[in-house]
Every structure is written in C-alpha cells, then in structure tokens.
Amino acid sequence: MPRYLIELPHAEDKHACAMAVKVLLETGSHFLTNADFGCCDGVHKAWMIVELPDKENVRALLPPMYKSDATIVELNKFTLEQIDRILSHHKDSESTSQARAEFKPVT
C-alpha cells in the first residue's frame, strides 16, 4: 500500500500550537494521534506517515481545519540498481523531466 507523508502547518503562537495538538489528539485516529511536532524547535508543523490507498483517502483523514493547508507527499524508495540503470540510459543533453518519468519506485 502506498505511504504518504502529511505535513500540517499551524500558526506560530503557543495557543495555536496547543490547539493543533489538541485537535489531532481528539480525532481518535491512530495516524493523527501519533503526529510529530516541530514547535519546540521553532518549526510550527506536524508530520505523520500513513499507509492508505490514495491521496483522497489521506485528505479525508484530516480534520477539516487542516485539509486546505496540508501537504501530502507520496513516499517512494529506489534501489541503487534502478538509479544506475536510469542514469546509464540518459545523456546530459536529455531533459530532467524525461528522466523523472522513468523512475519506478521499489514496490
């Protein structure tokens, strides 16, 4: 199943931080109640990694107040052999977007 990184930003004051933590803890969702926060280091965001079928399911998991500001990134892993094969087939003159299209993550 695909894995996604969710990043949820919030305002930079103590009240906003506390409310962000409270909202996520109150959801009851295992994913959200295990979020990691960067507030104590001055980065006012929460992060979590979830395994769900697609981005729509990930977005549906989020509390309404965070859906529009959330960043959802599908995570992939690659083997050294895959990257070497891609690099060996592309010359410097070929476009980066063309090379990107050939990336097939480890499944």
C-alpha positions as CSV (number, residue, x, y, z in Angstrom):
1,M,0.0,0.0,0.0
2,P,1.3,3.5,-0.8
3,R,2.9,5.5,2.0
4,Y,2.3,9.3,2.4
5,L,4.0,12.0,4.4
6,I,1.5,14.5,5.7
7,E,2.7,18.0,6.8
8,L,0.2,20.2,8.7
9,P,1.4,23.8,9.3
10,H,-0.2,26.0,12.1
11,A,0.3,29.5,13.4
12,E,3.5,30.3,15.4
13,D,2.0,31.1,18.8
14,K,1.6,28.9,21.9
15,H,-2.1,28.9,21.7
16,A,-2.1,27.8,18.1
17,C,0.4,25.0,18.9
18,A,-1.7,23.7,21.8
19,M,-4.8,23.8,19.7
20,A,-3.1,21.9,16.8
21,V,-2.0,19.2,19.3
22,K,-5.5,19.1,20.9
23,V,-7.3,18.8,17.6
24,L,-5.1,15.9,16.4
25,L,-5.2,14.1,19.7
26,E,-9.0,14.4,19.8
27,T,-9.5,12.9,16.4
28,G,-9.0,9.4,17.8
29,S,-7.2,8.4,14.6
30,H,-4.1,6.3,15.3
31,F,-2.3,8.2,12.5
32,L,-3.1,11.7,13.8
33,T,-2.6,11.0,17.5
34,N,0.9,9.8,16.7
35,A,1.9,13.0,14.9
36,D,5.4,14.5,15.4
37,F,5.6,18.3,16.0
38,G,8.4,20.7,15.4
39,C,7.1,23.5,17.6
40,C,9.8,23.3,20.3
41,D,12.4,23.9,17.6
42,G,10.5,26.8,16.1
43,V,9.0,24.8,13.1
44,H,5.3,25.1,13.6
45,K,4.2,22.0,11.8
46,A,3.0,18.4,12.5
47,W,4.1,15.4,10.5
48,M,2.9,11.9,10.1
49,I,3.4,9.0,7.8
50,V,0.3,7.0,6.8
51,E,-0.4,4.0,4.6
52,L,-3.6,4.5,2.7
53,P,-4.8,3.6,-0.8
54,D,-4.5,7.2,-2.3
55,K,-4.2,10.9,-1.6
56,E,-8.0,11.3,-1.4
57,N,-8.2,8.8,1.5
58,V,-5.3,10.7,3.2
59,R,-7.1,14.1,2.8
60,A,-10.3,12.6,4.1
61,L,-8.4,11.5,7.3
62,L,-7.5,15.1,8.1
63,P,-9.6,17.4,10.4
64,P,-11.5,20.0,8.3
65,M,-9.5,22.9,9.6
66,Y,-6.2,21.5,8.2
67,K,-7.3,20.0,4.8
68,S,-6.6,23.1,2.7
69,D,-3.1,23.8,4.2
70,A,-1.9,20.2,4.3
71,T,0.9,19.0,2.1
72,I,0.6,15.3,1.2
73,V,3.6,13.6,-0.5
74,E,3.7,10.0,-1.7
75,L,6.9,8.4,-0.4
76,N,9.0,6.1,-2.6
77,K,12.1,4.1,-2.3
78,F,14.6,3.3,-5.1
79,T,17.4,0.8,-5.4
80,L,20.9,1.7,-6.5
81,E,20.4,-0.6,-9.5
82,Q,17.3,1.2,-10.6
83,I,19.1,4.6,-10.4
84,D,22.2,3.3,-12.2
85,R,20.0,1.9,-15.0
86,I,18.2,5.2,-15.4
87,L,21.5,7.2,-15.4
88,S,23.1,4.9,-17.9
89,H,20.3,5.4,-20.4
90,H,20.4,9.2,-20.2
91,K,22.9,11.7,-21.5
92,D,23.4,15.2,-20.1
93,S,21.5,16.6,-23.1
94,E,18.3,14.9,-22.2
95,S,15.7,16.6,-20.1
96,T,15.3,16.0,-16.4
97,S,11.5,15.6,-16.8
98,Q,12.1,12.8,-19.3
99,A,14.4,11.0,-16.8
100,R,11.9,11.6,-14.0
101,A,9.2,9.9,-16.0
102,E,11.2,6.7,-16.0
103,F,11.5,6.5,-12.2
104,K,9.7,3.4,-10.9
105,P,9.9,3.1,-7.2
106,V,10.5,-0.2,-5.4
107,T,7.2,-1.8,-4.6
